[in-house]
Each structure stands twice: as C-alpha cells, then as structure tokens.
Amino acid sequence: SVVIKPKNGFGGIGGSVIRPTALANVHKFYQLLGDKLAIIGCGGITSGEDAFQHILAGATMVSIGSQLIMENELCMFRIQMELRKIMKTKGYSNIDEFRGNLKYL
C-alpha cells in the first residue's frame, strides 16, 4: 500500500529543491486571485534573489523556514538587505512596483 507522510502529503519537503514548484503555485494563485487576497510565498527562499522571484511571481510577502533553521535568525536581515539591493539596482522603491510582473519567455 502507498503511505504519504508527513501531514498527509502536504508538507515535509523544503529548501531549494521546492522553489520551482513554490514559484509556480504562487504565480497560479496570483493569476486566479490577483489583489483579492494576500499571497505568502514560501519554499526555497535562501537569498534576496529568491525573495524577489516570489514577489515577482505575485507574493505579497514571503516566509522563510529551512534557511532560518540552517543559518539562524540573522538570515532574515541578510535576505532583506539582498532584496533591497536588487530593488535599488532595478529602480524599485517598493514591492508593489514589480509584484506579479512575471514575464514569460
């Protein structure tokens, strides 16, 4: 028989390996809901670039889990500073200027 663990198949996978699936899910929710609901991007956020990608896909905010455990709470400040640097380089002053602006190739 098949057994799905943990959390009946809705958890247990984290870190960088989950990022592509997480980004796809964030973007799909954004396509379906737009600004009707805040979307929290989570899954594979280890850097400011990862946070930027989640916001670009449509996340209103991001959640950091695995990296917090692997590094420590200082990763929050590092990721925030990296995200601010990316935003400054690209000319954004707040996340609403680029949130959901994902382009397809």
DSSP file (Angstrom, degrees, kcal/mol; ACC not computed):
  #  RESIDUE AA STRUCTURE BP1 BP2  ACC     N-H-->O    O-->H-N    N-H-->O    O-->H-N    TCO  KAPPA ALPHA  PHI   PSI    X-CA   Y-CA   Z-CA
    1    1 A S              0   0    0      0, 0.0     2,-0.4     0, 0.0     0, 0.0   0.000 360.0 360.0 360.0 158.8    0.0    0.0    0.0
    2    2 A V        -     0   0    0      2,-0.0     2,-0.5     0, 0.0     0, 0.0  -0.737 360.0-166.2 -92.9 135.7    1.0    3.6   -0.5
    3    3 A V        -     0   0    0     -2,-0.4     2,-0.6     2,-0.0     6,-0.0  -0.989   3.3-161.7-124.0 127.1    1.8    5.8    2.5
    4    4 A I        -     0   0    0     -2,-0.5     4,-0.3     6,-0.0     6,-0.1  -0.938  23.7-152.0-110.7 118.5    2.1    9.5    2.2
    5    5 A K        +     0   0    0     -2,-0.6     2,-0.1     3,-0.2     6,-0.1  -0.933  49.0  31.2-137.9 159.9    3.9   11.3    5.1
    6    6 A P  S >  S-     0   0    0      0, 0.0     3,-1.7     0, 0.0     5,-0.5   0.764 125.3  -5.9 -83.9 176.0    4.2   13.8    6.7
    7    7 A K  G >  S-     0   0    0      1,-0.3     3,-1.7     2,-0.2    -2,-0.1   0.809 122.1 -65.8  51.8  40.4    1.0   15.8    7.1
    8    8 A N  G 3  S-     0   0    0     -4,-0.3    -1,-0.3     1,-0.3    -3,-0.2   0.818 101.8 -49.3  55.4  33.5   -1.0   13.6    4.7
    9    9 A G  G <  S+     0   0    0     -3,-1.7    -1,-0.3     2,-0.1    -2,-0.2   0.468 119.6 104.0  89.8   2.1    1.3   14.7    1.8
   10   10 A F  S <  S+     0   0    0     -3,-1.7     2,-0.3    -4,-0.4    -3,-0.1  -0.167  82.8  12.6-109.8  40.2    1.0   18.4    2.4
   11   11 A G  S    S+     0   0    0     -5,-0.5    -2,-0.1    -6,-0.1     3,-0.1  -0.972  71.2  89.5 174.4 176.3    4.4   19.0    3.9
   12   12 A G  S    S+     0   0    0     -2,-0.3     2,-0.5     1,-0.2    -5,-0.1   0.195  70.1  97.4 100.2 -16.2    7.8   17.8    4.7
   13   13 A I        +     0   0    0      5,-0.0     2,-0.3     2,-0.0    -1,-0.2  -0.924  49.4 143.2-106.9 127.4    9.6   18.9    1.5
   14   14 A G        +     0   0    0     -2,-0.5     3,-0.4    -3,-0.1     2,-0.1  -0.866  20.9  56.1-149.4-177.9   11.5   22.2    1.9
   15   15 A G  S >  S-     0   0    0     -2,-0.3     3,-1.7     1,-0.2     4,-0.4  -0.295 102.8 -31.9  82.8-169.0   14.6   24.1    0.9
   16   16 A S  G >  S+     0   0    0      1,-0.3     3,-1.2     2,-0.2    -1,-0.2   0.762 125.7  69.5 -58.0 -30.4   15.8   25.0   -2.6
   17   17 A V  G 3  S+     0   0    0     -3,-0.4     4,-0.3     1,-0.3    -1,-0.3   0.774 100.2  48.1 -62.8 -25.4   14.5   21.8   -4.2
   18   18 A I  G <> S+     0   0    0     -3,-1.7     4,-2.7     1,-0.2     3,-0.3   0.572  83.9  96.1 -91.3 -10.5   10.9   23.0   -3.8
   19   19 A R  H <> S+     0   0    0     -3,-1.2     4,-3.0    -4,-0.4     5,-0.3   0.876  80.7  50.9 -53.3 -48.9   11.5   26.6   -5.2
   20   20 A P  H  > S+     0   0    0      0, 0.0     4,-2.0     0, 0.0    -1,-0.2   0.916 115.2  43.3 -58.8 -41.7   10.3   25.9   -8.8
   21   21 A T  H  > S+     0   0    0     -3,-0.3     4,-2.4    -4,-0.3    -2,-0.2   0.912 113.9  51.5 -67.3 -42.1    7.1   24.3   -7.6
   22   22 A A  H  X S+     0   0    0     -4,-2.7     4,-2.7     1,-0.2     5,-0.2   0.922 110.4  48.4 -61.0 -45.0    6.6   27.0   -5.0
   23   23 A L  H  X S+     0   0    0     -4,-3.0     4,-2.5     1,-0.2    -1,-0.2   0.903 110.7  50.9 -62.9 -41.6    7.0   29.8   -7.6
   24   24 A A  H  X S+     0   0    0     -4,-2.0     4,-2.3    -5,-0.3    -1,-0.2   0.909 112.3  47.1 -62.3 -41.7    4.6   28.1  -10.0
   25   25 A N  H  X S+     0   0    0     -4,-2.4     4,-2.5     2,-0.2     5,-0.2   0.915 111.1  50.5 -67.2 -43.2    2.0   27.8   -7.2
   26   26 A V  H  X S+     0   0    0     -4,-2.7     4,-2.3     1,-0.2    -2,-0.2   0.939 112.9  46.9 -58.7 -46.6    2.4   31.5   -6.1
   27   27 A H  H  X S+     0   0    0     -4,-2.5     4,-2.6     2,-0.2    -1,-0.2   0.899 110.8  51.1 -65.7 -39.9    2.0   32.6   -9.7
   28   28 A K  H  X S+     0   0    0     -4,-2.3     4,-2.2     2,-0.2    -1,-0.2   0.927 110.9  48.5 -63.3 -43.7   -1.0   30.5  -10.3
   29   29 A F  H  X S+     0   0    0     -4,-2.5     4,-2.9     1,-0.2     5,-0.4   0.904 111.4  51.1 -61.0 -39.9   -2.7   31.8   -7.2
   30   30 A Y  H  X S+     0   0    0     -4,-2.3     4,-2.5    27,-0.2    -2,-0.2   0.905 109.3  50.2 -64.9 -40.3   -1.8   35.4   -8.3
   31   31 A Q  H  < S+     0   0    0     -4,-2.6    -1,-0.2     1,-0.2    -2,-0.2   0.899 117.6  40.4 -62.3 -39.9   -3.3   34.7  -11.7
   32   32 A L  H  < S+     0   0    0     -4,-2.2    -2,-0.2    -5,-0.2    -1,-0.2   0.858 132.1  21.2 -77.0 -36.9   -6.5   33.4  -10.1
   33   33 A L  H >< S-     0   0    0     -4,-2.9     3,-2.3     1,-0.2    -3,-0.2   0.676  76.1-178.1-110.1 -22.6   -6.9   35.9   -7.2
   34   34 A G  T 3< S-     0   0    0     -4,-2.5     3,-0.5    -5,-0.4    -1,-0.2  -0.352  75.6 -19.3  56.3-128.5   -4.9   39.0   -8.2
   35   35 A D  T 3  S+     0   0    0      1,-0.2    -1,-0.3    -2,-0.1     3,-0.1   0.245 112.9  98.0 -94.5  11.8   -5.0   41.5   -5.4
   36   36 A K  S <  S+     0   0    0     -3,-2.3     2,-0.3     1,-0.2    -1,-0.2   0.751  93.3  20.9 -70.4 -23.0   -8.1   40.0   -3.7
   37   37 A L  S    S-     0   0    0     -3,-0.5     2,-0.3    -4,-0.1    -1,-0.2  -0.999  84.3-109.4-147.8 141.4   -6.0   38.1   -1.2
   38   38 A A        -     0   0    0     -2,-0.3     2,-0.5    -3,-0.1    21,-0.1  -0.570  33.2-151.3 -71.7 132.8   -2.5   38.4    0.2
   39   39 A I        -     0   0    0     19,-0.3    21,-3.0    -2,-0.3    22,-1.5  -0.930   1.4-152.5-109.9 125.6   -0.3   35.6   -1.1
   40   40 A I  E     -a   61   0A   0     -2,-0.5     2,-0.4    19,-0.2    22,-0.2  -0.874  12.6-146.5 -99.7 113.1    2.6   34.4    1.1
   41   41 A G  E     +a   62   0A   0     20,-2.9    22,-2.6    -2,-0.7     2,-0.3  -0.649  29.0 163.2 -79.1 128.1    5.4   33.0   -1.0
   42   42 A C  E     +a   63   0A   0     -2,-0.4    22,-0.1    20,-0.2   -16,-0.1  -0.998  23.3  79.9-146.5 146.1    7.2   30.1    0.7
   43   43 A G  S    S+     0   0    0     20,-0.6   -20,-0.1    -2,-0.3   -29,-0.1   0.395  94.0   5.4 122.5 103.1    9.5   27.4   -0.4
   44   44 A G  S    S+     0   0    0      1,-0.2     2,-1.0   -22,-0.1     3,-0.2   0.706  71.5 155.2  80.1  21.6   13.2   27.6   -1.2
   45   45 A I        +     0   0    0     18,-0.3    22,-0.4     1,-0.2    -1,-0.2  -0.733   9.1 140.5 -87.4 107.1   13.9   31.2   -0.1
   46   46 A T        +     0   0    0     -2,-1.0     2,-0.3     1,-0.1    -1,-0.2   0.437  64.3  23.5-120.5  -8.1   17.6   31.3    0.8
   47   47 A S  S  > S-     0   0    0     -3,-0.2     4,-2.0     1,-0.1     5,-0.1  -0.920  83.7 -97.4-151.0 171.4   18.5   34.7   -0.6
   48   48 A G  H  > S+     0   0    0     -2,-0.3     4,-2.6     1,-0.2     5,-0.1   0.846 121.9  58.0 -62.9 -34.7   17.2   38.1   -1.6
   49   49 A E  H  > S+     0   0    0      2,-0.2     4,-2.2     1,-0.2    -1,-0.2   0.906 105.5  49.4 -62.3 -42.0   17.1   36.9   -5.2
   50   50 A D  H  > S+     0   0    0      2,-0.2     4,-2.0     1,-0.2    -2,-0.2   0.915 111.6  48.4 -63.3 -43.4   14.7   34.1   -4.2
   51   51 A A  H  X S+     0   0    0     -4,-2.0     4,-2.2     1,-0.2    -2,-0.2   0.912 109.8  53.1 -62.1 -42.7   12.5   36.5   -2.3
   52   52 A F  H  X S+     0   0    0     -4,-2.6     4,-2.8     1,-0.2    -2,-0.2   0.905 107.8  51.3 -58.1 -43.7   12.5   38.8   -5.4
   53   53 A Q  H  X S+     0   0    0     -4,-2.2     4,-2.0     1,-0.2    -1,-0.2   0.900 108.8  50.2 -63.2 -41.5   11.4   35.9   -7.6
   54   54 A H  H  X>S+     0   0    0     -4,-2.0     5,-2.5     2,-0.2     4,-0.7   0.914 113.5  45.5 -63.3 -42.4    8.5   35.0   -5.2
   55   55 A I  H ><5S+     0   0    0     -4,-2.2    45,-1.8     3,-0.2     3,-1.0   0.912 110.7  53.3 -67.5 -42.1    7.3   38.6   -5.2
   56   56 A L  H 3<5S+     0   0    0     -4,-2.8    46,-1.0    43,-0.3    -1,-0.2   0.853 106.1  54.4 -59.2 -35.1    7.7   38.9   -9.0
   57   57 A A  H 3<5S-     0   0    0     -4,-2.0    -1,-0.3    -5,-0.2   -27,-0.2   0.672 136.1 -85.4 -73.6 -17.2    5.5   35.7   -9.2
   58   58 A G  T <<5S+     0   0    0     -3,-1.0   -19,-0.3    -4,-0.7    -3,-0.2   0.416  75.5 147.6 131.1  -0.3    2.8   37.5   -7.2
   59   59 A A      < -     0   0    0     -5,-2.5    -1,-0.3     1,-0.1   -19,-0.2  -0.402  34.4-159.1 -67.7 139.8    3.6   37.1   -3.5
   60   60 A T  S    S-     0   0    0    -21,-3.0     2,-0.3     1,-0.3   -20,-0.2   0.774  80.4  -4.0 -83.5 -31.9    2.7   39.9   -1.2
   61   61 A M  E    S-a   40   0A   0    -22,-1.5   -20,-2.9    -7,-0.1     2,-0.3  -0.930  73.4-125.9-150.7 169.8    5.1   38.7    1.4
   62   62 A V  E     -a   41   0A   0     -2,-0.3     2,-0.4   -22,-0.2   -20,-0.2  -0.898   7.1-146.7-126.0 155.8    7.5   35.8    1.9
   63   63 A S  E     -a   42   0A   0    -22,-2.6   -20,-0.6    -2,-0.3     2,-0.5  -0.969   9.9-156.9-120.4 134.9    8.0   33.2    4.6
   64   64 A I        +     0   0    0     -2,-0.4   -18,-0.1     1,-0.1   -22,-0.0  -0.957  29.4 144.2-117.7 122.9   11.5   31.8    5.4
   65   65 A G     >  +     0   0    0     -2,-0.5     4,-1.7   -20,-0.2     3,-0.4   0.702  65.7  37.1-119.3 -73.7   11.7   28.4    7.0
   66   66 A S  H  > S+     0   0    0      1,-0.2     4,-2.6     2,-0.2     5,-0.2   0.879 116.8  52.3 -57.9 -42.2   14.5   26.0    6.1
   67   67 A Q  H  > S+     0   0    0    -22,-0.4     4,-2.8     1,-0.2     5,-0.5   0.870 105.7  55.6 -64.2 -35.8   17.1   28.7    5.8
   68   68 A L  H  4 S+     0   0    0     -3,-0.4    -1,-0.2     1,-0.2    -2,-0.2   0.905 111.7  43.5 -61.3 -42.1   16.2   30.1    9.2
   69   69 A I  H  < S+     0   0    0     -4,-1.7    -2,-0.2     1,-0.2    -1,-0.2   0.901 117.6  44.9 -70.2 -41.5   16.9   26.7   10.7
   70   70 A M  H  < S+     0   0    0     -4,-2.6    -2,-0.2    -5,-0.2    -1,-0.2   0.855 131.8  16.9 -72.7 -35.1   20.1   26.1    8.7
   71   71 A E  S  < S-     0   0    0     -4,-2.8     2,-0.3    -5,-0.2    -3,-0.2   0.865 102.6-111.9-101.6 -79.1   21.6   29.6    9.3
   72   72 A N    >   -     0   0    0     -5,-0.5     3,-2.0     1,-0.0     4,-0.3  -0.856  46.0 -60.4 159.2-176.6   19.9   31.4   12.2
   73   73 A E  T >> S+     0   0    0      1,-0.3     3,-1.4    -2,-0.3     4,-0.6   0.700 120.8  75.4 -64.7 -17.3   17.7   34.5   12.6
   74   74 A L  H 3> S+     0   0    0      1,-0.3     4,-2.0     2,-0.2     3,-0.4   0.715  78.1  75.3 -66.4 -18.3   20.3   36.7   11.0
   75   75 A C  H <> S+     0   0    0     -3,-2.0     4,-3.0     1,-0.2     5,-0.3   0.824  86.6  63.0 -61.7 -29.2   19.4   35.3    7.6
   76   76 A M  H <> S+     0   0    0     -3,-1.4     4,-2.0    -4,-0.3    -1,-0.2   0.923 106.1  42.8 -61.1 -44.0   16.3   37.4    7.8
   77   77 A F  H  X S+     0   0    0     -4,-0.6     4,-2.5    -3,-0.4    -2,-0.2   0.898 114.5  50.9 -68.8 -41.2   18.4   40.6    7.8
   78   78 A R  H  X S+     0   0    0     -4,-2.0     4,-2.6     2,-0.2    -2,-0.2   0.943 112.3  45.8 -61.5 -48.9   20.7   39.3    5.1
   79   79 A I  H  X S+     0   0    0     -4,-3.0     4,-2.5     1,-0.2    -1,-0.2   0.898 112.5  51.3 -63.1 -40.9   17.8   38.3    2.8
   80   80 A Q  H  X S+     0   0    0     -4,-2.0     4,-2.5    -5,-0.3    -1,-0.2   0.922 111.6  46.8 -61.7 -44.2   16.1   41.7    3.4
   81   81 A M  H  X S+     0   0    0     -4,-2.5     4,-2.2     2,-0.2    -2,-0.2   0.903 112.2  50.2 -66.5 -39.9   19.3   43.6    2.6
   82   82 A E  H  X S+     0   0    0     -4,-2.6     4,-2.2     2,-0.2    -2,-0.2   0.913 111.4  49.0 -63.1 -41.7   19.9   41.5   -0.6
   83   83 A L  H  X S+     0   0    0     -4,-2.5     4,-2.7     1,-0.2    -2,-0.2   0.924 110.3  50.5 -64.0 -43.9   16.3   42.1   -1.7
   84   84 A R  H  X S+     0   0    0     -4,-2.5     4,-2.5     1,-0.2    -1,-0.2   0.888 109.4  51.7 -60.9 -38.6   16.7   45.9   -1.1
   85   85 A K  H  X S+     0   0    0     -4,-2.2     4,-2.5     2,-0.2    -1,-0.2   0.919 110.6  47.7 -64.8 -43.5   19.9   45.9   -3.1
   86   86 A I  H  X S+     0   0    0     -4,-2.2     4,-2.1     2,-0.2    -2,-0.2   0.932 112.7  49.5 -61.3 -45.9   18.2   44.1   -6.0
   87   87 A M  H  X>S+     0   0    0     -4,-2.7     5,-3.1     1,-0.2     4,-0.7   0.909 111.7  48.2 -61.0 -42.8   15.2   46.6   -5.8
   88   88 A K  H ><5S+     0   0    0     -4,-2.5     3,-0.9     3,-0.2    -1,-0.2   0.925 110.5  51.3 -63.7 -44.4   17.6   49.6   -5.8
   89   89 A T  H 3<5S+     0   0    0     -4,-2.5    -1,-0.2     1,-0.3    -2,-0.2   0.870 114.4  43.8 -59.6 -38.0   19.5   48.2   -8.8
   90   90 A K  H 3<5S-     0   0    0     -4,-2.1    -1,-0.3    -5,-0.2    -2,-0.2   0.487 118.3-111.4 -88.9  -3.7   16.3   47.7  -10.7
   91   91 A G  T <<5 +     0   0    0     -3,-0.9     2,-0.4    -4,-0.7    -3,-0.2   0.723  67.9 141.4  84.3  22.3   14.9   51.1   -9.7
   92   92 A Y      < -     0   0    0     -5,-3.1    -1,-0.3    -6,-0.2    -2,-0.1  -0.809  31.7-175.4 -99.0 137.7   12.1   49.9   -7.4
   93   93 A S  S    S+     0   0    0     -2,-0.4     2,-0.3     1,-0.3    -1,-0.1   0.624  74.3  14.1-103.1 -18.0   11.2   51.6   -4.2
   94   94 A N  S >  S-     0   0    0     -7,-0.1     3,-1.5     1,-0.0     4,-0.3  -0.982  77.4-109.8-151.8 162.8    8.5   49.2   -3.0
   95   95 A I  G >> S+     0   0    0     -2,-0.3     4,-2.2     1,-0.3     3,-1.5   0.757 108.4  70.2 -69.1 -23.8    7.4   45.7   -3.9
   96   96 A D  G 34 S+     0   0    0      1,-0.3    -1,-0.3     2,-0.2   -36,-0.0   0.721  87.6  68.1 -65.9 -18.2    4.1   46.8   -5.4
   97   97 A E  G <4 S+     0   0    0     -3,-1.5    -1,-0.3     1,-0.2    -2,-0.2   0.716 120.6  14.1 -73.1 -20.1    6.0   48.2   -8.3
   98   98 A F  T X4 S+     0   0    0     -3,-1.5     3,-2.2    -4,-0.3    -2,-0.2   0.468  88.8 127.9-131.5  -7.0    7.0   44.8   -9.5
   99   99 A R  T 3< S+     0   0    0     -4,-2.2   -43,-0.3     1,-0.3   -42,-0.1  -0.330  86.5   5.1 -59.4 126.9    4.8   42.3   -7.7
  100  100 A G  T 3  S+     0   0    0    -45,-1.8    -1,-0.3   -46,-0.1   -44,-0.2   0.490  90.9 124.5  80.3   4.4    3.1   39.9  -10.1
  101  101 A N    <   +     0   0    0     -3,-2.2   -44,-0.1   -46,-0.1     2,-0.1  -0.033  31.6 153.2 -88.1  33.1    5.0   41.3  -13.1
  102  102 A L        -     0   0    0    -46,-1.0     2,-0.4   -47,-0.1   -45,-0.0  -0.421  30.4-152.9 -63.7 132.7    6.4   37.9  -14.1
  103  103 A K        -     0   0    0     -2,-0.1     2,-0.3     2,-0.0    -2,-0.0  -0.856   5.6-135.5-109.4 144.5    7.1   37.7  -17.9
  104  104 A Y              0   0    0     -2,-0.4     0, 0.0     1,-0.1     0, 0.0  -0.743 360.0 360.0 -97.7 146.5    7.1   34.5  -19.9
  105  105 A L              0   0    0     -2,-0.3    -1,-0.1     0, 0.0    -2,-0.0   0.443 360.0 360.0 -82.0 360.0    9.8   33.6  -22.4
